[in-house]
Structure formats: C-alpha cells, structure tokens
C-alpha cells in the first residue's frame, strides 16, 4: 500500500501520526495537538471537496457533535478548512477498538456484557434525541469499545438529522434512504424523515448481533435485504443460532424493539435498554434448554479462555 502523503504532516496544528480508518467520505488519522493531546482527525476525501452535499454533511457532523454532550459520545473539538482546501474535523481519541471487529471475533457475548454495552449506547443515543437529533446510522462500525473497561463511545453523526428539519433543509431526497441496510429501520427505506424510533430499531439489531453473532435477516444481496425488510418479520432471536437460547423475556424484549411498525416498539431507547438489562441479568437469561446438561453447554459458549 502506498504511503499516505498526509501522514507525518501538520494540519491546522494537528500532527497526523497514522491513518487509522477510511470510509466513503473521509479518512481518519490519529494525531497529536499541543493543547488537546491525542485526538482523531477526520479529513474529507479529496474527490468530495467540490461536492456541496458532502461538504455540508461533513460540517453538519461537527455541528451535531457539539450539540450532543455526553460521556458516552466522542467529544467534538473543532472543525475547519486548511489553506490547502482540506476540510477536517477533530474529535476526542477514544481508547479501544471498533465494536464491529470485537463482535466478529467474540459474539455471542456474555449476557451481562451485552447488557452493559447496550445500556451505554442507549444513554448516548438518548442524549442525541434530547438534543433533537436522530443518529440514523447506528451500527457496530460507529461505536468504539474498550473490552478492558467495557466502555462504549458513540461516534459519527455524518448522516444524522434534526427532528425539526424542514423539507427545504433536507439533504436526502424523498424516496431515497441513508444508513446501512443491515441496521436500518424499515420505515427509513422510503426516504422520509425518521423518528427516534428508527435508532431504537438499529440498537436492537446491534443487541441481536451481540447476543447471537448473526443478524435478524439472512439476505445475501442488498435487493433481497430490501425486500425482506419491507415484507418479512425478523428471525426470532432463539432461532438465530443453533445451541444459543435465551429466556422468553430476553427474546420478547429484543423482538419488540425490532417491530416493523415504529409505534409498536418501546417508547424510547432507554425503555428498551432498561427492559433488556433486566432480562439479561435475570438468573434464567440463558434458558430454553432441556435440562442442566444443555444449559451448561450453552453457558460454555460464553466462557473466555
């Protein structure tokens, strides 16, 4: 791989030490700043510098980041444009790793760990909702997780939207949706303005993944996934993975938050996370088996070497 020309350079006072991530719109660097210390710096990709919508989304991410102040949300430090025309966003450096990679290696996770992770995400998302913001792209890839402390940080408000946005201020055309198809709520597929209930659906999908190691739908292509989201209910939690069974209460909580109709879900994300926390910490959270032998086998799935 060719060396990144920005690594080793200074951008607006931030010394870019290493490229640590890359998405469709921006590249992320670990950086050092004389005043702020270790930070993450997102730089808008060169090909998007003249894209007005991309630049607006990038700036809006910083705006939303400054509106959502919470210990479980990465802190936005500043945004700007360098003399060379580089749009950048400096945010708090969060320890740990992207939750997506951790889940791929370790899921199904122990029930108490899932309860802790989902509760923290819900607190962060609830803070966004209280600020009038719907995240719209909740997924493991947008969460930092430190397994040593079981601490979670929410990041990336790049496609978030304000709940009071007017039709003229929308960046997404009607009939189109934004987000990640595997985690997006069914109502978002129309491209209409979504409510906080859409974030709850995405959070429940994350919980489903952490509990089973799989997702609620088994589509193999985006077209198939689109069709399933609109026409089929998600696979019941206890049918997701052979040998992994939870109590009826755990399954009911997760599936309620995955209801296709937003009004059928919990009143808000904290109500969902609270119900899930209670169910997962119950003595019979791991259940549905045919005796102690089966139960012991299931528990063995969650042991750490």
C-alpha beads as a LAMMPS data file, in Angstrom:
LAMMPS data file: protein, C-alpha beads

305 atoms
304 bonds

1 atom types
1 bond types

-500.0 500.0 xlo xhi
-500.0 500.0 ylo yhi
-500.0 500.0 zlo zhi

Masses

1 110.0

Atoms # bond

1 1 1 0.000 0.000 0.000
2 1 1 1.328 3.453 -0.935
3 1 1 2.261 5.700 1.942
4 1 1 -0.416 8.241 2.816
5 1 1 1.009 11.671 1.893
6 1 1 -0.718 13.328 4.859
7 1 1 0.896 11.073 7.476
8 1 1 3.705 12.988 9.146
9 1 1 2.324 16.392 8.134
10 1 1 0.676 19.024 10.282
11 1 1 -2.909 20.070 9.576
12 1 1 -4.208 23.116 11.456
13 1 1 -1.832 22.369 14.321
14 1 1 -2.578 18.636 14.402
15 1 1 0.369 16.349 13.664
16 1 1 -1.088 13.414 11.724
17 1 1 0.689 10.326 13.058
18 1 1 -1.063 7.449 11.342
19 1 1 -4.057 6.618 9.174
20 1 1 -6.405 4.516 11.301
21 1 1 -9.566 4.320 9.219
22 1 1 -11.149 5.152 5.919
23 1 1 -14.774 5.444 4.861
24 1 1 -16.671 6.543 1.820
25 1 1 -16.443 10.222 2.692
26 1 1 -13.454 10.708 4.977
27 1 1 -10.109 9.350 6.125
28 1 1 -9.385 9.163 9.863
29 1 1 -5.981 9.817 11.395
30 1 1 -4.581 9.540 14.877
31 1 1 -2.989 12.884 15.656
32 1 1 -1.300 14.917 18.357
33 1 1 -2.024 18.505 19.270
34 1 1 -0.044 20.710 21.689
35 1 1 -3.192 21.639 23.611
36 1 1 -5.633 18.762 23.014
37 1 1 -3.177 15.856 23.173
38 1 1 -4.131 12.655 21.329
39 1 1 -7.103 13.157 19.017
40 1 1 -8.705 11.671 15.935
41 1 1 -8.808 13.871 12.841
42 1 1 -11.250 13.168 10.011
43 1 1 -10.324 14.617 6.627
44 1 1 -12.886 14.822 3.824
45 1 1 -11.770 12.793 0.825
46 1 1 -10.220 14.810 -1.982
47 1 1 -12.781 13.751 -4.572
48 1 1 -15.593 15.227 -2.428
49 1 1 -14.130 18.682 -1.821
50 1 1 -16.316 20.206 -4.538
51 1 1 -19.413 18.177 -3.607
52 1 1 -21.665 20.676 -1.819
53 1 1 -23.808 17.996 -0.194
54 1 1 -20.769 16.065 1.066
55 1 1 -19.194 19.227 2.492
56 1 1 -22.494 20.233 4.119
57 1 1 -22.847 16.798 5.738
58 1 1 -19.249 16.985 6.957
59 1 1 -19.767 20.381 8.554
60 1 1 -23.130 19.314 9.946
61 1 1 -21.477 16.335 11.669
62 1 1 -19.366 18.782 13.651
63 1 1 -22.410 20.926 14.434
64 1 1 -24.380 17.969 15.728
65 1 1 -21.332 16.734 17.639
66 1 1 -21.139 19.974 19.577
67 1 1 -24.861 19.743 20.409
68 1 1 -24.631 16.262 21.933
69 1 1 -22.556 16.460 25.097
70 1 1 -22.410 13.151 26.947
71 1 1 -19.669 10.944 28.458
72 1 1 -20.590 8.163 26.009
73 1 1 -20.351 10.373 22.915
74 1 1 -16.954 11.286 21.472
75 1 1 -16.307 14.957 22.075
76 1 1 -16.084 17.236 19.063
77 1 1 -13.085 19.575 19.355
78 1 1 -13.198 21.684 16.214
79 1 1 -13.788 21.722 12.503
80 1 1 -12.320 23.844 9.757
81 1 1 -10.696 24.101 6.377
82 1 1 -6.955 24.313 5.849
83 1 1 -5.323 26.825 3.452
84 1 1 -4.845 23.860 1.091
85 1 1 -8.600 23.322 0.993
86 1 1 -8.753 20.273 3.272
87 1 1 -11.943 20.026 5.316
88 1 1 -11.135 18.484 8.707
89 1 1 -12.890 17.518 11.928
90 1 1 -11.000 16.917 15.171
91 1 1 -12.652 14.711 17.785
92 1 1 -11.738 13.045 21.050
93 1 1 -9.493 9.994 20.772
94 1 1 -11.455 7.074 22.242
95 1 1 -9.482 4.066 23.510
96 1 1 -10.332 0.536 22.431
97 1 1 -11.439 -0.771 19.059
98 1 1 -14.353 -0.614 16.670
99 1 1 -17.169 -2.726 18.134
100 1 1 -17.723 -4.412 14.770
101 1 1 -14.351 -6.204 14.876
102 1 1 -14.777 -7.212 18.506
103 1 1 -18.222 -8.651 17.795
104 1 1 -16.992 -10.611 14.775
105 1 1 -14.328 -12.288 16.903
106 1 1 -16.291 -12.863 20.103
107 1 1 -20.075 -12.921 19.619
108 1 1 -22.184 -14.365 21.131
109 1 1 -21.093 -12.263 24.105
110 1 1 -21.968 -12.939 27.754
111 1 1 -25.424 -11.566 28.645
112 1 1 -24.061 -9.149 31.257
113 1 1 -21.570 -7.712 28.748
114 1 1 -24.313 -7.191 26.173
115 1 1 -26.473 -5.512 28.820
116 1 1 -23.630 -3.113 29.672
117 1 1 -22.856 -2.286 26.038
118 1 1 -26.469 -1.672 25.008
119 1 1 -27.183 0.424 28.084
120 1 1 -24.266 2.755 27.318
121 1 1 -25.222 3.111 23.655
122 1 1 -28.800 3.871 24.680
123 1 1 -27.609 6.598 27.043
124 1 1 -25.572 8.188 24.247
125 1 1 -28.407 7.937 21.726
126 1 1 -30.912 9.283 24.236
127 1 1 -28.687 12.340 24.702
128 1 1 -28.817 12.874 20.933
129 1 1 -32.597 12.524 20.932
130 1 1 -32.860 15.008 23.793
131 1 1 -30.874 17.442 21.625
132 1 1 -33.343 16.926 18.767
133 1 1 -31.069 14.680 16.701
134 1 1 -31.697 11.237 15.193
135 1 1 -28.419 9.417 14.504
136 1 1 -29.735 7.321 11.547
137 1 1 -26.581 5.208 11.268
138 1 1 -26.282 3.236 14.490
139 1 1 -24.104 0.188 13.803
140 1 1 -21.104 -1.545 15.413
141 1 1 -18.791 0.238 12.969
142 1 1 -19.764 3.584 14.511
143 1 1 -19.024 2.555 18.088
144 1 1 -15.713 2.412 19.935
145 1 1 -15.442 -0.290 22.589
146 1 1 -12.795 -0.890 25.216
147 1 1 -13.152 -4.524 26.389
148 1 1 -10.873 -3.919 29.374
149 1 1 -13.255 -1.393 30.887
150 1 1 -16.394 -2.343 28.916
151 1 1 -16.673 1.305 27.955
152 1 1 -18.516 2.389 24.798
153 1 1 -18.317 5.653 22.845
154 1 1 -20.692 6.695 20.067
155 1 1 -19.243 8.480 17.070
156 1 1 -20.015 9.664 13.541
157 1 1 -23.008 11.984 13.187
158 1 1 -22.300 12.251 9.468
159 1 1 -25.804 11.355 8.314
160 1 1 -27.702 12.346 11.443
161 1 1 -30.712 14.615 11.059
162 1 1 -32.512 17.112 13.241
163 1 1 -36.056 16.179 14.175
164 1 1 -37.233 19.706 13.341
165 1 1 -35.626 19.851 9.884
166 1 1 -37.770 21.423 7.185
167 1 1 -38.264 19.843 3.742
168 1 1 -36.122 22.593 2.185
169 1 1 -33.214 21.780 4.518
170 1 1 -33.149 18.060 3.772
171 1 1 -30.006 16.583 2.260
172 1 1 -31.695 13.280 1.379
173 1 1 -34.189 13.330 -1.468
174 1 1 -37.628 11.848 -0.820
175 1 1 -37.707 8.252 -1.990
176 1 1 -34.071 7.624 -1.021
177 1 1 -32.717 6.396 2.274
178 1 1 -29.442 6.837 4.096
179 1 1 -27.851 4.463 6.554
180 1 1 -26.566 0.911 6.496
181 1 1 -29.091 -1.535 5.096
182 1 1 -28.353 -4.318 7.603
183 1 1 -29.140 -1.990 10.521
184 1 1 -31.659 0.464 9.070
185 1 1 -35.261 0.573 10.269
186 1 1 -37.892 -0.455 7.692
187 1 1 -39.608 2.944 7.791
188 1 1 -36.379 4.619 6.667
189 1 1 -36.465 2.831 3.321
190 1 1 -38.969 5.342 1.962
191 1 1 -36.513 8.177 2.436
192 1 1 -38.952 10.069 4.648
193 1 1 -37.899 11.824 7.860
194 1 1 -37.462 9.182 10.565
195 1 1 -38.123 9.494 14.282
196 1 1 -36.019 8.368 17.269
197 1 1 -37.812 5.007 16.955
198 1 1 -35.568 4.259 13.976
199 1 1 -32.484 4.472 16.204
200 1 1 -34.148 2.068 18.642
201 1 1 -34.593 -0.450 15.827
202 1 1 -30.912 -0.131 14.898
203 1 1 -29.885 -0.534 18.538
204 1 1 -31.992 -3.686 18.819
205 1 1 -30.249 -5.042 15.715
206 1 1 -26.894 -4.441 17.405
207 1 1 -28.145 -6.268 20.508
208 1 1 -29.309 -9.166 18.314
209 1 1 -25.837 -9.381 16.752
210 1 1 -24.025 -9.303 20.094
211 1 1 -26.317 -11.977 21.536
212 1 1 -26.194 -14.391 18.597
213 1 1 -23.317 -13.485 16.311
214 1 1 -25.799 -13.138 13.434
215 1 1 -28.299 -10.571 12.145
216 1 1 -32.131 -10.684 12.150
217 1 1 -32.309 -11.106 8.376
218 1 1 -30.446 -13.636 6.261
219 1 1 -30.459 -11.793 2.926
220 1 1 -27.436 -12.371 0.695
221 1 1 -27.835 -9.298 -1.516
222 1 1 -28.947 -5.686 -0.947
223 1 1 -32.011 -6.217 -3.150
224 1 1 -33.010 -9.297 -1.153
225 1 1 -32.412 -7.433 2.109
226 1 1 -34.565 -4.541 0.950
227 1 1 -37.400 -6.922 0.095
228 1 1 -37.158 -8.816 3.392
229 1 1 -37.200 -5.624 5.455
230 1 1 -40.390 -4.496 3.789
231 1 1 -42.230 -7.807 3.691
232 1 1 -40.967 -10.228 6.347
233 1 1 -40.597 -10.196 10.124
234 1 1 -37.078 -10.644 11.504
235 1 1 -35.978 -14.130 12.505
236 1 1 -36.856 -14.802 16.153
237 1 1 -33.859 -14.424 18.457
238 1 1 -33.935 -18.031 19.662
239 1 1 -33.896 -19.314 16.084
240 1 1 -30.854 -17.293 15.063
241 1 1 -28.095 -19.722 16.029
242 1 1 -28.250 -23.392 16.881
243 1 1 -27.340 -24.054 20.506
244 1 1 -27.802 -20.439 21.623
245 1 1 -31.024 -19.959 23.594
246 1 1 -32.292 -17.173 25.804
247 1 1 -35.248 -16.813 28.111
248 1 1 -38.602 -15.884 26.638
249 1 1 -38.251 -12.471 28.297
250 1 1 -34.956 -11.694 26.561
251 1 1 -36.367 -12.740 23.201
252 1 1 -39.555 -10.732 23.700
253 1 1 -37.651 -7.556 24.584
254 1 1 -35.391 -7.727 21.529
255 1 1 -38.185 -8.619 19.119
256 1 1 -40.441 -5.833 20.414
257 1 1 -37.747 -3.270 19.588
258 1 1 -37.493 -4.865 16.126
259 1 1 -41.177 -4.437 15.342
260 1 1 -41.718 -3.195 11.798
261 1 1 -44.214 -0.546 12.957
262 1 1 -42.426 2.177 14.981
263 1 1 -45.369 2.681 17.348
264 1 1 -45.153 -0.978 18.411
265 1 1 -41.637 -0.544 19.793
266 1 1 -40.692 0.793 23.227
267 1 1 -41.457 4.459 23.996
268 1 1 -37.748 5.339 23.725
269 1 1 -34.268 3.795 23.635
270 1 1 -33.796 3.917 27.394
271 1 1 -37.035 1.989 27.953
272 1 1 -35.730 -0.669 25.576
273 1 1 -32.263 -0.836 27.146
274 1 1 -33.748 -0.926 30.642
275 1 1 -36.023 -3.833 29.772
276 1 1 -33.157 -5.671 28.076
277 1 1 -30.822 -5.027 31.006
278 1 1 -33.349 -6.515 33.436
279 1 1 -33.960 -9.550 31.222
280 1 1 -30.265 -10.243 30.574
281 1 1 -29.289 -10.013 34.252
282 1 1 -32.049 -12.373 35.374
283 1 1 -30.822 -15.784 36.609
284 1 1 -32.623 -17.540 33.759
285 1 1 -31.418 -15.220 30.954
286 1 1 -29.770 -18.212 29.305
287 1 1 -32.572 -20.693 29.002
288 1 1 -34.890 -22.626 26.773
289 1 1 -32.915 -25.833 27.094
290 1 1 -33.885 -29.312 28.107
291 1 1 -32.034 -29.600 31.367
292 1 1 -28.824 -28.815 33.193
293 1 1 -26.658 -30.524 30.595
294 1 1 -27.960 -28.340 27.790
295 1 1 -27.793 -25.246 29.964
296 1 1 -24.195 -25.977 30.818
297 1 1 -23.373 -26.388 27.144
298 1 1 -24.903 -23.016 26.353
299 1 1 -23.044 -21.341 29.197
300 1 1 -19.831 -22.785 27.824
301 1 1 -20.266 -20.672 24.706
302 1 1 -19.696 -17.558 26.792
303 1 1 -16.556 -18.650 28.653
304 1 1 -13.370 -16.730 27.996
305 1 1 -10.075 -18.549 27.804

Bonds

1 1 1 2
2 1 2 3
3 1 3 4
4 1 4 5
5 1 5 6
6 1 6 7
7 1 7 8
8 1 8 9
9 1 9 10
10 1 10 11
11 1 11 12
12 1 12 13
13 1 13 14
14 1 14 15
15 1 15 16
16 1 16 17
17 1 17 18
18 1 18 19
19 1 19 20
20 1 20 21
21 1 21 22
22 1 22 23
23 1 23 24
24 1 24 25
25 1 25 26
26 1 26 27
27 1 27 28
28 1 28 29
29 1 29 30
30 1 30 31
31 1 31 32
32 1 32 33
33 1 33 34
34 1 34 35
35 1 35 36
36 1 36 37
37 1 37 38
38 1 38 39
39 1 39 40
40 1 40 41
41 1 41 42
42 1 42 43
43 1 43 44
44 1 44 45
45 1 45 46
46 1 46 47
47 1 47 48
48 1 48 49
49 1 49 50
50 1 50 51
51 1 51 52
52 1 52 53
53 1 53 54
54 1 54 55
55 1 55 56
56 1 56 57
57 1 57 58
58 1 58 59
59 1 59 60
60 1 60 61
61 1 61 62
62 1 62 63
63 1 63 64
64 1 64 65
65 1 65 66
66 1 66 67
67 1 67 68
68 1 68 69
69 1 69 70
70 1 70 71
71 1 71 72
72 1 72 73
73 1 73 74
74 1 74 75
75 1 75 76
76 1 76 77
77 1 77 78
78 1 78 79
79 1 79 80
80 1 80 81
81 1 81 82
82 1 82 83
83 1 83 84
84 1 84 85
85 1 85 86
86 1 86 87
87 1 87 88
88 1 88 89
89 1 89 90
90 1 90 91
91 1 91 92
92 1 92 93
93 1 93 94
94 1 94 95
95 1 95 96
96 1 96 97
97 1 97 98
98 1 98 99
99 1 99 100
100 1 100 101
101 1 101 102
102 1 102 103
103 1 103 104
104 1 104 105
105 1 105 106
106 1 106 107
107 1 107 108
108 1 108 109
109 1 109 110
110 1 110 111
111 1 111 112
112 1 112 113
113 1 113 114
114 1 114 115
115 1 115 116
116 1 116 117
117 1 117 118
118 1 118 119
119 1 119 120
120 1 120 121
121 1 121 122
122 1 122 123
123 1 123 124
124 1 124 125
125 1 125 126
126 1 126 127
127 1 127 128
128 1 128 129
129 1 129 130
130 1 130 131
131 1 131 132
132 1 132 133
133 1 133 134
134 1 134 135
135 1 135 136
136 1 136 137
137 1 137 138
138 1 138 139
139 1 139 140
140 1 140 141
141 1 141 142
142 1 142 143
143 1 143 144
144 1 144 145
145 1 145 146
146 1 146 147
147 1 147 148
148 1 148 149
149 1 149 150
150 1 150 151
151 1 151 152
152 1 152 153
153 1 153 154
154 1 154 155
155 1 155 156
156 1 156 157
157 1 157 158
158 1 158 159
159 1 159 160
160 1 160 161
161 1 161 162
162 1 162 163
163 1 163 164
164 1 164 165
165 1 165 166
166 1 166 167
167 1 167 168
168 1 168 169
169 1 169 170
170 1 170 171
171 1 171 172
172 1 172 173
173 1 173 174
174 1 174 175
175 1 175 176
176 1 176 177
177 1 177 178
178 1 178 179
179 1 179 180
180 1 180 181
181 1 181 182
182 1 182 183
183 1 183 184
184 1 184 185
185 1 185 186
186 1 186 187
187 1 187 188
188 1 188 189
189 1 189 190
190 1 190 191
191 1 191 192
192 1 192 193
193 1 193 194
194 1 194 195
195 1 195 196
196 1 196 197
197 1 197 198
198 1 198 199
199 1 199 200
200 1 200 201
201 1 201 202
202 1 202 203
203 1 203 204
204 1 204 205
205 1 205 206
206 1 206 207
207 1 207 208
208 1 208 209
209 1 209 210
210 1 210 211
211 1 211 212
212 1 212 213
213 1 213 214
214 1 214 215
215 1 215 216
216 1 216 217
217 1 217 218
218 1 218 219
219 1 219 220
220 1 220 221
221 1 221 222
222 1 222 223
223 1 223 224
224 1 224 225
225 1 225 226
226 1 226 227
227 1 227 228
228 1 228 229
229 1 229 230
230 1 230 231
231 1 231 232
232 1 232 233
233 1 233 234
234 1 234 235
235 1 235 236
236 1 236 237
237 1 237 238
238 1 238 239
239 1 239 240
240 1 240 241
241 1 241 242
242 1 242 243
243 1 243 244
244 1 244 245
245 1 245 246
246 1 246 247
247 1 247 248
248 1 248 249
249 1 249 250
250 1 250 251
251 1 251 252
252 1 252 253
253 1 253 254
254 1 254 255
255 1 255 256
256 1 256 257
257 1 257 258
258 1 258 259
259 1 259 260
260 1 260 261
261 1 261 262
262 1 262 263
263 1 263 264
264 1 264 265
265 1 265 266
266 1 266 267
267 1 267 268
268 1 268 269
269 1 269 270
270 1 270 271
271 1 271 272
272 1 272 273
273 1 273 274
274 1 274 275
275 1 275 276
276 1 276 277
277 1 277 278
278 1 278 279
279 1 279 280
280 1 280 281
281 1 281 282
282 1 282 283
283 1 283 284
284 1 284 285
285 1 285 286
286 1 286 287
287 1 287 288
288 1 288 289
289 1 289 290
290 1 290 291
291 1 291 292
292 1 292 293
293 1 293 294
294 1 294 295
295 1 295 296
296 1 296 297
297 1 297 298
298 1 298 299
299 1 299 300
300 1 300 301
301 1 301 302
302 1 302 303
303 1 303 304
304 1 304 305
